[in-house]
Amino acid sequence: MRSLAQEKLSGIIFDADSKDRLSRVNVTNLSSGFFVFDNLNGVFEIDVKIGDKLVFSQAEHHQDTIVVISYTPIAVYLKSISIHLKPVNIFENKLDPEARLAAKKKDYGKAYGALAGNDFLTLTPGLGVGLGIDAIWNALSRSGRNAAHLRQTIANDYKQDVVDSRFNSALVGRITGLTGERLKDFMKKYRPGYYFLQSASDYEFIMSVRTNLKRYLRNPTAYALIPLDSLKK
């Protein structure tokens, strides 16, 4: 009988939002246990029978399951796990961190003057390696220490600007659904670090926010500061 015969089913797999073709999608026949991957053009072909269930899975997209009702080629659309965001209001109309850093370096030019980056070791022709007097003075003098402290402060400010530019109320609000004081409270308690944001992909960033949201909703009072009145008792 034809309904029991195994034949080839082919199709193309797309991203449901962008309509781009997807590659590296695993297509598994739950009935037979056989699986294939589609090619770089999103095209797949797999042995099936009428009534078989096919599962389409990929790390960046939600899994989907279909039932084979014919051998006619099909189009499969997978919904992305990541949140597609328009590039508006992400930075809340602030200068980007690099622009702010460049502006501060310009405003405090003396801290980044000719002596600011001098090495302690110098190479003198015929005399070899020696100590750089200008660099030592710059490091030990009061003005040199003040300049070094200012450069460190500006560097720390830059790192916080990087965090603010990505972990901002517009974006975090869209991911979590929180608003008002609850959003401010969540962002204060679960503010990510600079080095994490430097290496995290958009997917990893969103998953981190969602994981912390679950923790926050389970116990909103966690990490709360003890009221000053209670400390006086």
C-alpha positions as CSV (number, residue, x, y, z in Angstrom):
1,M,0.0,0.0,0.0
2,R,1.2,3.5,-0.8
3,S,0.6,4.8,2.7
4,L,3.2,2.3,4.0
5,A,5.7,2.9,1.3
6,Q,8.8,4.9,2.2
7,E,9.7,7.8,-0.1
8,K,11.7,11.0,-0.1
9,L,10.4,14.2,1.2
10,S,12.3,17.4,0.4
11,G,11.9,21.0,1.4
12,I,13.5,24.3,2.3
13,I,13.9,25.7,5.8
14,F,13.6,29.5,6.5
15,D,13.9,31.9,9.4
16,A,10.3,32.9,10.2
17,D,11.1,36.6,10.7
18,S,13.8,37.4,8.1
19,K,12.7,34.7,5.6
20,D,16.4,33.9,5.1
21,R,17.3,30.3,4.4
22,L,18.7,28.4,7.4
23,S,21.6,25.9,7.4
24,R,22.7,23.5,10.1
25,V,19.2,22.4,10.9
26,N,18.7,18.9,12.1
27,V,15.7,17.1,10.6
28,T,14.8,13.9,12.6
29,N,12.1,11.3,11.6
30,L,10.7,10.3,15.0
31,S,9.1,7.2,13.5
32,S,12.3,5.7,12.0
33,G,14.9,7.5,14.2
34,F,16.7,8.5,11.0
35,F,18.0,12.1,10.7
36,V,19.7,14.4,8.3
37,F,21.0,18.0,8.2
38,D,19.9,20.5,5.5
39,N,22.6,22.0,3.3
40,L,23.9,25.6,3.1
41,N,20.9,26.6,1.0
42,G,18.5,25.3,3.6
43,V,17.4,22.3,1.4
44,F,16.9,18.9,3.0
45,E,15.7,15.5,1.8
46,I,14.7,12.6,4.1
47,D,13.1,9.2,3.9
48,V,9.5,9.2,5.2
49,K,6.2,7.5,5.2
50,I,2.8,9.2,5.3
51,G,2.0,9.8,9.0
52,D,5.6,10.1,10.1
53,K,6.5,13.0,12.4
54,L,9.5,15.2,11.6
55,V,11.3,17.4,14.1
56,F,13.3,20.4,12.9
57,S,15.8,21.7,15.4
58,Q,18.7,24.2,15.6
59,A,20.4,26.0,18.5
60,E,19.4,29.5,17.5
61,H,15.7,28.6,16.7
62,H,12.7,27.1,18.4
63,Q,12.0,23.5,17.6
64,D,9.1,22.6,15.3
65,T,7.3,19.4,14.5
66,I,5.2,18.4,11.5
67,V,3.3,15.4,10.4
68,V,3.9,14.1,6.8
69,I,0.6,14.2,4.9
70,S,2.1,14.0,1.4
71,Y,5.3,13.8,-0.5
72,T,5.0,17.3,-2.0
73,P,8.0,19.5,-1.2
74,I,7.4,21.7,1.8
75,A,8.6,25.0,3.2
76,V,9.4,25.1,7.0
77,Y,9.7,28.3,9.0
78,L,11.5,28.3,12.3
79,K,11.1,31.0,14.9
80,S,14.3,32.6,16.2
81,I,15.0,32.3,19.9
82,S,16.8,35.6,19.9
83,I,14.8,38.8,20.2
84,H,14.9,40.9,17.0
85,L,15.2,44.5,18.0
86,K,15.1,47.6,16.0
87,P,18.3,49.7,16.5
88,V,16.3,52.5,18.1
89,N,16.4,53.7,21.7
90,I,19.0,51.0,22.5
91,F,21.4,53.6,23.7
92,E,18.8,56.0,25.1
93,N,20.2,58.9,23.0
94,K,23.6,58.8,24.8
95,L,27.0,59.1,23.1
96,D,28.4,55.7,22.5
97,P,31.2,54.6,25.0
98,E,34.0,55.2,22.5
99,A,32.8,58.7,21.7
100,R,32.5,59.6,25.4
101,L,36.0,58.2,26.0
102,A,37.4,60.3,23.2
103,A,35.7,63.4,24.5
104,K,37.0,62.9,28.0
105,K,40.6,62.3,26.7
106,K,40.2,65.6,24.8
107,D,38.9,67.4,27.8
108,Y,41.6,66.1,30.1
109,G,44.4,66.2,27.6
110,K,47.2,66.8,30.1
111,A,46.5,63.4,31.7
112,Y,47.3,61.8,28.3
113,G,50.2,64.1,27.5
114,A,53.6,63.2,26.1
115,L,54.8,61.8,29.5
116,A,51.7,59.8,30.2
117,G,52.6,56.7,28.3
118,N,56.4,56.8,28.8
119,D,58.1,53.5,29.6
120,F,60.3,53.2,32.7
121,L,63.0,51.5,30.7
122,T,64.8,53.3,27.9
123,L,67.2,52.2,25.3
124,T,70.2,54.5,24.8
125,P,72.5,53.7,21.8
126,G,75.9,52.5,23.1
127,L,74.7,52.4,26.7
128,G,72.0,49.8,26.6
129,V,68.9,49.7,28.7
130,G,68.4,52.3,31.4
131,L,65.7,53.9,33.5
132,G,63.6,56.7,32.0
133,I,64.0,59.7,34.3
134,D,61.0,61.5,32.8
135,A,58.8,58.4,33.2
136,I,59.9,57.9,36.9
137,W,59.2,61.6,37.7
138,N,55.9,61.4,36.0
139,A,54.9,58.3,38.1
140,L,56.2,59.6,41.4
141,S,55.4,63.3,41.4
142,R,52.1,64.5,42.7
143,S,51.0,65.7,39.3
144,G,52.0,62.4,37.8
145,R,50.0,60.4,40.4
146,N,47.0,62.7,39.9
147,A,47.2,62.1,36.2
148,A,47.5,58.4,36.6
149,H,44.5,58.4,39.0
150,L,42.5,60.5,36.5
151,R,43.3,58.1,33.7
152,Q,42.2,55.1,35.8
153,T,39.0,57.0,36.7
154,I,38.3,57.7,33.0
155,A,39.0,54.0,32.1
156,N,36.5,52.8,34.8
157,D,33.9,55.3,33.6
158,Y,34.4,53.9,30.1
159,K,33.7,50.4,31.3
160,Q,30.5,51.5,33.0
161,D,29.5,53.4,29.9
162,V,29.9,50.1,27.9
163,V,27.6,48.3,30.4
164,D,25.1,51.2,30.3
165,S,25.0,51.2,26.5
166,R,24.0,47.5,26.4
167,F,22.2,47.0,29.7
168,N,19.8,49.9,29.4
169,S,16.2,50.3,30.5
170,A,14.8,50.3,27.0
171,L,16.4,47.0,26.0
172,V,16.1,45.2,29.4
173,G,12.4,46.4,29.7
174,R,11.6,44.7,26.3
175,I,13.3,41.5,27.3
176,T,11.8,41.2,30.8
177,G,8.5,43.0,30.5
178,L,9.3,45.0,33.7
179,T,8.5,48.7,34.0
180,G,8.9,51.5,36.5
181,E,10.4,50.8,39.9
182,R,10.5,47.1,39.4
183,L,12.6,47.5,36.3
184,K,15.0,49.9,38.1
185,D,15.2,47.5,41.0
186,F,15.9,44.5,38.8
187,M,18.6,46.4,36.8
188,K,20.3,47.6,40.0
189,K,20.4,44.1,41.5
190,Y,21.4,42.2,38.4
191,R,23.7,44.6,36.6
192,P,26.2,42.5,34.5
193,G,29.9,43.1,34.5
194,Y,32.0,44.8,31.8
195,Y,34.1,41.7,30.9
196,F,31.0,39.5,30.5
197,L,29.4,42.0,28.1
198,Q,32.6,42.2,26.1
199,S,32.5,38.5,25.3
200,A,28.8,37.7,25.4
201,S,26.8,37.3,22.2
202,D,23.3,38.8,21.9
203,Y,21.8,35.4,22.5
204,E,24.0,34.8,25.7
205,F,23.2,38.3,26.9
206,I,19.4,37.8,26.5
207,M,19.5,34.4,28.1
208,S,21.5,35.9,31.0
209,V,18.8,38.6,31.5
210,R,16.0,36.0,31.3
211,T,17.8,33.7,33.8
212,N,18.2,36.6,36.3
213,L,14.6,37.6,35.8
214,K,13.5,34.1,37.0
215,R,15.6,34.6,40.1
216,Y,14.2,38.0,40.6
217,L,10.6,36.9,40.3
218,R,11.2,34.0,42.7
219,N,12.6,36.4,45.3
220,P,12.4,40.1,44.5
221,T,13.8,41.1,47.9
222,A,17.1,39.3,47.4
223,Y,20.2,41.4,47.5
224,A,18.2,44.3,49.1
225,L,20.1,46.6,51.4
226,I,19.2,46.5,55.1
227,P,17.2,49.7,56.0
228,L,19.3,52.2,58.0
229,D,16.7,52.3,60.7
230,S,17.1,48.7,61.5
231,L,20.9,49.1,61.8
232,K,20.5,51.7,64.6
233,K,18.5,49.3,66.8
